[in-house]
Amino acid sequence: MTSPTAPPPAQGERLNVIALISGGKDSFFSLLHCLAHGHRVVALANLHPPETNEHEEAQQEEEGEEGGRREAAEEEDLNSFMYQTVGHQVIPLYAEATGIPLYRQPILGGATQGKDYSHFSTAVVSTEPQSESAAVQVKGDNNAKAKRVKDDDDETESMIPLLLAIKRAHPEANAICAGAILSTYQRTRVESVAVRLGLTPLAFLWKFPILPVPQYSAGGDVATTDAQLLDDMAVAGMEARIIKVASGGLDDSFLWINVADRLGKERIARNMRRFGTASEKGAVIGEGGEFETLVLDGPRQLFRKRIMVEEKDRRVVREGGGCAWLSFKSARLEDKEVTVAASDEEKSEAGKIRIPDLMDARFVGVLEGLNKSASASVGGEEEARKLLAQLSLDPQHSLPKQEGTSQLGLPQSLNDSKLQQWCFFGIPSSSAGSSRTVETETSSLVSQIRQRLQQANLPPSAILTSTILLRHMADFPAVNAIYGALFDSPNPPSRVCVACGDSLSAFTNNHGSIGIAIYLTVHTGFTNKSKTDPRRQGLHVQSRSYWAPANIGPYSQAISIPLASLSSSSQPPNSPGGNRDDGNGGPRLVSIAGQIPLVPATMALPPAGSERQRQALDTQLALSLQHLWRIGLEVGVQWWTSAVAYFPAATTDSSFSMVPMSEKARLAYKTWQSAHQWSSKVASDEDSDGNPYYSDDDDDQEDSNGPDLWDRKFNPRYMSFAVTSTGESSSEPKLPDWSVLAKENSKNKKQRTIPPFFAAQVAELPRSAGVEWHAHLGIAKAGSKSVTVLDSFQANVSGDGTGEERVVEVHQTVVRSPAPTSDQGYDDDIDQDDDDDEKGVKNKASGRRPALLQTITVERHTGRTFTPSSPSLPSSLSSFTAVDELARLSTRRLINQGRGEPENERGGPSVLVRYVDVGLFNVAATDGGVPIAVVPCASLWDADGERLASVTIYQTVFE
């Protein structure tokens, strides 16, 4: 089965693009992708070194060879992390070569920040009209300066006056494109400027090397798959020659080689293999600064003329340390021969721009599995249930101790916990008067959040993730603008947003209604208000690409923190006293934004076309889960603790509503299961139901974490060019990574553990999507056997006042930190005998680091049906007392008895979020007076398409 191709831009989506160009291959190839998507390029923009005088250069050249040597000694390339500056003498020719207006401005300032850029930390250039000399349209003079940008500002700010001048000349401009491929440093800076100026950022080459490659390139080494980009440039008709080399196995003999040529590409890859750098992601395409290029020609749809530079007009400048580059005395334009009608040639060339397939091999396989049977009967969960220890326990009696869990120590008290849930609810209409709007409600909640942060002495960056519940999804734009004002630093919290409709009235016991509720997960240990705590890491891609949907707005794709930071003794790096955790060791906890099935390049839902309703739903299920997977791989996720698939009660595609929720839930689980079990060796590794087994040789995922030029110089992980194939920088992340699991919870070793899953039906989803995936927690940088999925069990509980027993399943996952030092290490397998446990208590208690326990209680639907006015409808407090007690007992059985029993106020698992079928329960969102996060749902479903009454997710930190 072939992957679905990306659809063309939706009608009315044509953008008017400003193309940032450096002269290099990537910026021009990105521009070609803009044209391939039907966008219009209205202007070229370039930043060049200051104090450039081409007339003086020419005069010095005329002085002869001695003058040339003197000039070469004085010349220096800026070596900017942000801009390519070598070859800047040729840039003015692009205006006539392409027929597109070119605007230029000098670069002022330097690199003053790290990879993630915050314009709040530097001067913000005024948007007031500036003098005409701020940016100059090229007509032979490129010496004007931007007076508003100071020398001590970050060089990024040089883009502001340039783009403002272009916007004044071309007010229709509404987008900007750049050639970032793997460089977070460059991408985040362009995005910062673009968002401030109201421009849509486009980065069609972002993560291009990890996207699906043509079949003939599949299975090759890193150099082969990366070099596919150079092949694509060659097919497109580009001519891009190397004008700078900086080690990486390349010397000055590589200068002026055409990289968009088979022989040139092969020579580069061959030398890099010899030098040991070919295995590094992006090296063969120059992403680590190995080389820079100058584009001389391209397809007729872009280049009307080609640029010519004679050999006598090129001079090699050697800076030392393996770095050499070309300086140009002069260049000229040459008309291109026309062999066929120009319009026909342009149409032919437009089809030569390869657009990556929409789905990669894993999710093509997932989609193929979904389409095998219209009924898509799923028996995997039922088979797994047969393998579980089916226990019927009265929660009033102690649960049996889970063997081998003495490593967990004592749970933190709620007061000591650094990971807290804050809940804020809108104003009920009955008490707000006629003036209440969703804007006033949101403004009130934002004010409450600011006040709560101030009282706790925390910055907004202490917020890790948020869940926003709306009454109507149409309110999202207004809410988004007000909510976004909370954050003034890079990488805002990840976010999940759904609309619950009239179910939100359950929060007020049907006495009035609210329009919004906001739940925040907050790290109270991140107290630095001057800058973001370095232990908090984020991924916030705001550019359109082929990789995953852009997050334009106040939410990141992912936020991660080290598990060690939850220790009561953990302190920020370089702080006095305590455990000086730098966040680089041990597992990281990753919160990822909810993912809907947008086509990344267009930010539109895939068109249903003539597909059957099931096929359209299958596509949305697989595509949105692929987004979750790609983001997870990018931040190193190895395991998901659990996931929910949200489905809307109604969508703009009425055919989706014809698929019963029970079938949607089964299909979603089949998607989740297949994504975990997929293997590239499916031909021989299938079970009797056609489900592929996991292969230990499954190495299809690539290392997508860099490096870029900034990494090379400042990130210790990438400071050496010659890293072997077994080094850390070339390790390939896997998701799932089965090596992190300490044990299986199934006797059938062929059937791998699948993280818990359920489906929730709400009123609406963003963009009228048919599904939204949310993984509750991702585990990254986990060591071998550091994640334990405990045996699930089932219990009958009572105590809700009805006298009826309720069936509750309990699922638990433990994530543990490694021992603080190698000589204090311990066997990660939690199945140890009592003697080993006692020995472990004596030897390891003093150096114990935290462990995280996630407990999930899944209450099955027993057939009772209540209306909101039913006198037998359980109240919130009484209905969940027994369930909470079961979770508490399930947690207490894991306590290391050698360290004593916890005090009464300690050891209670905290509710992360509770999903409730509002047809069965009142949903007062408090637990003994403490607000808790509740998602009111129209219905809840398990993997077999059976109804659930509630699902509660708890978290407990042990140390």
BELZI-V538763 format. One line per field, one symbol per residue. psi: psi as a letter, one per 20 degrees, with the letter a starting at -180 (. if undefined). A space follows every 50 residues. Layout:
psi=???
This chain:
psi=pqqqqprrqqpijpqoppopqiirhghhhhghhghhjjrpohqqpqprqr kpohhhghghhiiahghghgghhhqqqhlqhgqpipjihighihghhhjp pppqqqpqaaoirbgppoiijrpopqjqprqiigpppplipkjqqnhipq hjrqhhihhghghggghhhmiipjrpqrkpgiohggghgggggghhjkpo ppmijpkghirprqhiiqirrghghgihghghhghikqooqpjpqmbkjp aiiipjpohlqgggghgghghhghijihippigijjhjjhrqrpphraqh igohqqppoqhijppppoirkjpqrpqpgrqrqpqpqohrpghhgggghh iioppqqhqrggiggghghhihphhlpoighghhhhiqoopoqoiiqqqq ppqjkiiibqqqrhhipioqppppqrpqhhiiaiiprhghgghgghghgg gggghjlqrhiipgqqpppqgphiigggggggghihpkrqmrqrqppqpi bihhihhjkjnaqqiqqpppppoiinioihrppihoqronoiqpaifrqq noalqrhqpqqphhiiqhipqqqjqpraompjjiqrqqpppqqqprlqog hikqqpphcjqqhgggggghggghhhgggggghhjjpiqphrqqopqqhq rhnhhhiipqhhhggghghhggghhhiqqilihimqahjjpqqppijolh qqojkarahgghhiohhjipgmprijrhijqpqqoqniiiphrqkqhohh oqppqqqrqppagqrqjkqiqppophpqpqkqrpkippoqpqrqqpqrjj iiiqqpppqppppppqqrqhqhijrrpipinqrhghghhhghhihhkprq qppppppopqpjippqrhjphjpqrgghhjghghhghghhghiiqohijr qqrhirippqpgqpppoiihqqlolqnkippqopopqhqqqahjkqqqhq pppqqppq.
